[in-house]
Amino acid sequence: MEKEVTIYDIAKILEISPATVSRALNDHPAINSKTKVLISAKAMEMGYRSNTFASNLRRRSTNTLGVIVPRLNSHFMSAVLAGMEQEANESGYNLLISQSLESAKKEISNAKTMFNSRVDGLMASVAYDTETFEHFENFIKKGVPVLFFDRIIDHPKCSGVAIDNVLAGYEVTSHLISQGCRRIMHVTGNLKRNVYSGRLKGFQNAVLEHGLKLDDDLVVVTDLSQEAGKFVAQRISEMEFQPDGIFISNDLCAVTCMKALKEKGYLIPDDIAVVGFNNDPVSQVIEPNLTTVYYPGQQMGEVAVRSLINHLKGTQPIDVSETIILRSELIIRGSSTKMAVSY
């Protein structure tokens, strides 16, 4: 393995001081342009690499933000990361991204890596089975800001960015009721997560407000996978009193459920109206197109990074324990329109 080239090696060959080499490579105004070009050319020729880590340690800043997401193979999360990347780049920051793969154990490992990498701030959307804040405590102790997005943990020293899931759940359910649905099933995820508990609360509020009966048999907790979609379709086919509408908290699960129901002979939306969540591209591939909720992923990423960087720069400190709420939007398509009723 070749020895790492240092500024001292460059200085020795050019017969100048290491300080001059250092200043030239950092574009110091005291060094004339001719000398800068000479030194830069020699550095490139010799394969010199700046030791950014050591430099960051001296400055006590890495200009790097950590991001932990549940999974990367998600249209919504890709949109969030695109927004984060754009906002971070414009402000001169880099992102260090990792995924928990919906595992609290992996999330703990990710958090440790981020902490040891000395990120200036951390943004996290917690895993499906995360139950504790403990692995984020070291960041708080060191004064490193932690911001949760989408799936948030309420903590007095952390802020968050999310949508109003209660309102979104209420609007979906009210729409199904406006289409004549009276026995609506809600398929959700782990209710320890704010996104799913919020949508369930909105569903329940709408059902009660419209004078319908809440039925525990019509609330199904799953992992919202494609297999879960098939399971729900099979469960419906075996029910004595079947639902006439379904609100599923994930588009991929909803599309899989629709496909399985159609294969069993159900007409969508005539027999069962279906609504998903996230406005994933797959929602416009299935026929009829899936009614869903637009989730402002890119905006969420931009707002999260902007808030964190403004806090780090001291221009606009984050209001800890406060969640920034973004607006979602119900997108009505063919899978739920039983009647020509506007909403």
C-alpha positions as CSV (number, residue, x, y, z in Angstrom):
1,M,0.0,0.0,0.0
2,E,1.4,3.4,-1.0
3,K,2.1,5.9,1.7
4,E,-0.4,8.7,2.0
5,V,1.0,12.0,0.5
6,T,1.2,14.9,2.9
7,I,1.7,18.7,2.5
8,Y,5.2,18.1,3.8
9,D,6.0,15.8,0.9
10,I,4.8,18.4,-1.6
11,A,6.7,21.2,0.2
12,K,9.9,19.1,0.1
13,I,9.7,18.6,-3.6
14,L,8.8,22.2,-4.4
15,E,11.3,23.5,-1.8
16,I,8.8,25.7,-0.1
17,S,7.3,25.8,3.4
18,P,4.5,23.4,4.4
19,A,2.5,26.5,5.6
20,T,2.6,27.9,2.0
21,V,1.4,24.6,0.6
22,S,-1.4,24.4,3.2
23,R,-2.5,28.0,2.5
24,A,-2.4,27.5,-1.3
25,L,-4.5,24.3,-1.2
26,N,-7.0,26.2,1.0
27,D,-7.1,29.1,-1.5
28,H,-5.7,31.6,1.0
29,P,-5.6,35.2,-0.5
30,A,-2.0,35.7,0.8
31,I,-0.7,33.2,-1.8
32,N,-0.5,34.4,-5.4
33,S,-2.4,32.6,-8.2
34,K,0.8,31.4,-9.9
35,T,2.0,29.6,-6.8
36,K,-1.5,28.2,-6.2
37,V,-1.6,26.7,-9.6
38,L,1.9,25.2,-9.2
39,I,1.1,23.7,-5.8
40,S,-2.3,22.3,-6.9
41,A,-0.8,20.7,-10.0
42,K,1.9,19.0,-8.0
43,A,-0.6,17.9,-5.4
44,M,-2.8,16.3,-8.1
45,E,0.3,14.7,-9.7
46,M,1.3,13.1,-6.4
47,G,-2.2,11.9,-5.5
48,Y,-2.6,14.2,-2.5
49,R,-5.9,14.0,-0.6
50,S,-7.0,16.5,1.9
51,N,-7.6,15.1,5.4
52,T,-11.1,16.4,5.8
53,F,-11.8,14.4,9.0
54,A,-8.8,15.9,10.8
55,S,-9.8,19.4,9.5
56,N,-13.3,18.9,10.8
57,L,-12.1,17.8,14.2
58,R,-10.1,21.0,14.5
59,R,-13.1,23.1,13.5
60,R,-15.5,21.0,15.7
61,S,-17.8,20.7,12.7
62,T,-18.1,18.2,9.9
63,N,-20.7,20.0,7.8
64,T,-22.4,16.6,7.7
65,L,-26.0,15.8,8.7
66,G,-27.0,12.2,9.5
67,V,-30.2,10.7,8.2
68,I,-31.8,7.4,9.4
69,V,-34.7,6.1,7.4
70,P,-36.7,2.9,7.8
71,R,-36.0,1.8,4.2
72,L,-34.6,3.2,1.0
73,N,-36.8,1.3,-1.5
74,S,-39.8,3.5,-1.0
75,H,-41.1,6.2,-3.3
76,F,-42.0,8.4,-0.4
77,M,-38.6,8.1,1.3
78,S,-36.8,8.7,-2.1
79,A,-38.8,12.0,-2.4
80,V,-37.9,13.0,1.2
81,L,-34.2,12.3,0.5
82,A,-34.3,14.2,-2.7
83,G,-35.6,17.2,-0.8
84,M,-33.0,16.8,1.9
85,E,-30.1,16.5,-0.6
86,Q,-31.1,19.6,-2.5
87,E,-31.5,21.7,0.6
88,A,-28.2,20.4,2.1
89,N,-26.2,20.9,-1.0
90,E,-27.4,24.5,-1.4
91,S,-26.2,25.2,2.2
92,G,-22.8,23.4,1.8
93,Y,-23.7,20.4,3.9
94,N,-23.3,16.7,3.1
95,L,-25.7,13.9,4.1
96,L,-24.7,10.6,5.7
97,I,-27.6,8.2,5.0
98,S,-28.4,4.9,6.5
99,Q,-31.5,2.6,6.7
100,S,-32.8,0.6,9.6
101,L,-34.6,-1.9,7.5
102,E,-37.5,-1.5,9.9
103,S,-35.4,-3.0,12.7
104,A,-34.9,-1.2,16.0
105,K,-31.6,-3.1,16.5
106,K,-30.3,-1.9,13.2
107,E,-31.5,1.6,14.0
108,I,-29.5,1.6,17.2
109,S,-26.4,0.5,15.2
110,N,-27.1,3.3,12.7
111,A,-27.4,5.9,15.5
112,K,-24.0,4.8,17.0
113,T,-22.3,5.1,13.6
114,M,-23.8,8.6,13.1
115,F,-22.6,9.7,16.6
116,N,-19.1,8.3,16.0
117,S,-19.0,10.0,12.7
118,R,-19.6,13.3,14.5
119,V,-22.5,14.5,12.4
120,D,-23.5,18.1,13.2
121,G,-27.2,17.1,13.4
122,L,-29.4,14.0,13.0
123,M,-32.7,13.5,11.2
124,A,-34.5,10.2,11.8
125,S,-37.7,8.4,10.8
126,V,-37.9,5.6,13.3
127,A,-38.3,1.9,12.6
128,Y,-41.5,-0.1,12.8
129,D,-40.6,-1.7,16.2
130,T,-38.6,1.1,17.9
131,E,-39.8,1.5,21.5
132,T,-37.1,3.6,23.2
133,F,-35.4,7.0,22.7
134,E,-32.3,5.7,24.5
135,H,-30.0,5.4,21.4
136,F,-30.5,9.1,20.7
137,E,-29.6,10.3,24.2
138,N,-25.9,10.7,23.4
139,F,-26.7,13.3,20.7
140,I,-28.8,15.3,23.2
141,K,-26.0,15.1,25.8
142,K,-23.5,16.4,23.3
143,G,-25.8,19.2,22.1
144,V,-26.3,17.7,18.7
145,P,-29.8,18.5,17.5
146,V,-32.1,15.6,16.7
147,L,-35.1,16.1,14.4
148,F,-37.7,13.4,13.7
149,F,-39.6,13.3,10.4
150,D,-42.7,11.4,9.4
151,R,-42.5,8.7,12.1
152,I,-41.7,10.8,15.1
153,I,-40.9,10.2,18.8
154,D,-42.2,12.9,21.1
155,H,-39.3,14.2,23.2
156,P,-39.0,17.5,25.1
157,K,-35.6,18.2,23.4
158,C,-36.4,17.2,19.9
159,S,-38.5,18.7,17.1
160,G,-40.3,17.0,14.2
161,V,-41.8,17.4,10.8
162,A,-44.9,15.4,9.9
163,I,-48.4,15.7,8.3
164,D,-51.7,15.8,10.2
165,N,-52.4,12.1,10.1
166,V,-55.6,12.4,12.1
167,L,-57.0,14.9,9.6
168,A,-55.8,12.8,6.6
169,G,-57.5,9.7,8.1
170,Y,-60.7,11.7,8.7
171,E,-60.8,13.0,5.1
172,V,-60.3,9.5,3.6
173,T,-63.0,8.0,5.7
174,S,-65.4,10.9,5.1
175,H,-64.9,10.5,1.4
176,L,-65.7,6.8,1.5
177,I,-68.9,7.6,3.5
178,S,-69.8,10.3,1.0
179,Q,-69.7,7.5,-1.7
180,G,-72.3,5.5,0.2
181,C,-69.9,3.2,2.2
182,R,-71.4,2.2,5.6
183,R,-69.2,-0.6,6.6
184,I,-65.6,0.5,6.2
185,M,-62.5,-1.5,7.0
186,H,-59.2,0.2,8.1
187,V,-56.0,-1.7,7.4
188,T,-53.1,-0.1,9.4
189,G,-49.6,-0.7,10.7
190,N,-48.0,-0.8,14.1
191,L,-50.1,1.6,16.3
192,K,-47.0,2.5,18.3
193,R,-46.1,4.7,15.3
194,N,-47.7,8.1,15.2
195,V,-48.5,7.9,11.5
196,Y,-50.7,4.8,12.0
197,S,-52.3,5.7,15.3
198,G,-53.1,9.1,13.9
199,R,-54.8,7.7,10.8
200,L,-56.8,5.3,12.9
201,K,-57.9,8.1,15.2
202,G,-59.1,10.1,12.1
203,F,-60.9,7.0,10.8
204,Q,-62.7,6.5,14.1
205,N,-63.6,10.2,14.4
206,A,-65.2,10.2,10.9
207,V,-67.1,6.9,11.6
208,L,-68.6,8.3,14.8
209,E,-69.3,11.7,13.4
210,H,-71.4,10.3,10.6
211,G,-73.4,8.1,13.0
212,L,-71.9,4.8,12.0
213,K,-70.8,2.0,14.4
214,L,-67.2,1.2,15.2
215,D,-66.5,-2.4,14.8
216,D,-63.2,-3.9,16.1
217,D,-63.4,-6.6,13.4
218,L,-63.0,-3.8,10.8
219,V,-59.6,-2.6,12.1
220,V,-56.8,-4.9,10.9
221,V,-53.2,-4.3,12.1
222,T,-50.6,-5.7,9.6
223,D,-47.1,-4.9,8.4
224,L,-48.7,-3.3,5.3
225,S,-46.6,-5.5,3.0
226,Q,-47.8,-7.0,-0.3
227,E,-48.5,-10.3,1.6
228,A,-50.6,-8.3,4.0
229,G,-52.7,-7.0,1.0
230,K,-53.4,-10.6,-0.1
231,F,-54.2,-11.6,3.5
232,V,-56.7,-8.8,3.8
233,A,-58.4,-9.8,0.6
234,Q,-58.7,-13.4,1.8
235,R,-60.0,-12.3,5.2
236,I,-62.7,-10.2,3.5
237,S,-63.8,-13.1,1.3
238,E,-64.4,-15.2,4.4
239,M,-66.3,-12.6,6.4
240,E,-70.1,-13.0,6.9
241,F,-70.7,-9.2,6.9
242,Q,-68.2,-7.9,4.3
243,P,-67.0,-4.3,4.1
244,D,-68.1,-2.0,1.3
245,G,-65.1,0.2,1.6
246,I,-61.4,-0.2,2.7
247,F,-59.0,2.5,3.8
248,I,-55.4,1.0,3.7
249,S,-52.5,3.1,5.1
250,N,-50.1,2.2,2.3
251,D,-50.5,2.2,-1.5
252,L,-48.5,-0.9,-2.2
253,C,-50.6,-2.9,0.2
254,A,-53.8,-1.3,-1.1
255,V,-52.9,-2.2,-4.8
256,T,-52.0,-5.8,-3.9
257,C,-55.3,-6.1,-2.0
258,M,-57.3,-4.6,-4.9
259,K,-55.6,-7.1,-7.3
260,A,-56.4,-10.0,-5.1
261,L,-60.0,-8.9,-4.6
262,K,-60.5,-8.5,-8.4
263,E,-59.1,-12.0,-8.9
264,K,-61.8,-13.3,-6.4
265,G,-64.5,-11.6,-8.6
266,Y,-65.1,-8.4,-6.6
267,L,-65.8,-5.2,-8.6
268,I,-63.8,-2.1,-7.6
269,P,-65.4,0.2,-6.5
270,D,-68.9,-1.1,-7.0
271,D,-68.6,-4.0,-4.5
272,I,-65.8,-2.5,-2.4
273,A,-64.3,1.0,-2.7
274,V,-60.6,1.2,-1.9
275,V,-58.4,4.1,-0.7
276,G,-54.6,3.9,-0.1
277,F,-52.0,6.4,1.2
278,N,-48.8,8.0,0.0
279,N,-49.6,8.7,-3.7
280,D,-47.0,6.1,-4.8
281,P,-46.6,5.8,-8.6
282,V,-48.1,2.3,-8.4
283,S,-51.4,3.9,-7.5
284,Q,-51.8,5.0,-11.2
285,V,-50.8,1.6,-12.6
286,I,-53.7,-0.4,-11.2
287,E,-57.1,-0.3,-12.8
288,P,-59.1,1.5,-11.7
289,N,-56.6,4.0,-10.5
290,L,-56.2,4.1,-6.7
291,T,-57.6,7.0,-4.6
292,T,-54.9,8.0,-2.2
293,V,-53.4,10.7,-0.1
294,Y,-50.6,12.9,-1.4
295,Y,-47.8,13.0,1.1
296,P,-45.4,16.0,0.5
297,G,-42.2,13.9,0.8
298,Q,-39.8,16.4,-1.0
299,Q,-41.2,19.3,1.0
300,M,-40.8,17.3,4.2
301,G,-37.1,16.7,3.4
302,E,-36.5,20.3,2.5
303,V,-38.2,21.6,5.7
304,A,-36.3,19.1,7.9
305,V,-32.9,20.1,6.6
306,R,-33.6,23.8,6.4
307,S,-34.8,23.8,10.0
308,L,-31.7,21.9,11.2
309,I,-29.2,24.0,9.3
310,N,-30.9,27.3,10.4
311,H,-30.6,26.0,14.0
312,L,-26.9,25.1,13.6
313,K,-26.2,28.5,12.1
314,G,-28.1,30.2,14.9
315,T,-30.3,32.1,12.5
316,Q,-33.5,30.4,13.6
317,P,-33.3,28.0,16.6
318,I,-35.6,25.0,16.4
319,D,-38.6,25.1,18.7
320,V,-37.9,21.8,20.6
321,S,-40.8,19.6,21.4
322,E,-42.7,21.3,18.5
323,T,-43.7,19.4,15.4
324,I,-43.9,21.3,12.0
325,I,-47.2,20.1,10.3
326,L,-47.3,19.9,6.5
327,R,-50.5,19.7,4.5
328,S,-51.5,16.4,2.8
329,E,-54.1,16.2,0.1
330,L,-56.8,13.6,-0.8
331,I,-56.5,12.6,-4.5
332,I,-59.8,11.0,-5.6
333,R,-59.6,8.5,-8.4
334,G,-61.6,5.6,-9.8
335,S,-61.1,3.0,-7.0
336,S,-63.4,4.8,-4.6
337,T,-65.9,6.8,-6.7
338,K,-69.2,4.9,-6.5
339,M,-71.2,8.0,-7.0
340,A,-70.8,11.3,-8.7
341,V,-70.4,13.1,-5.4
342,S,-67.8,15.8,-5.1
343,Y,-65.7,16.1,-1.9
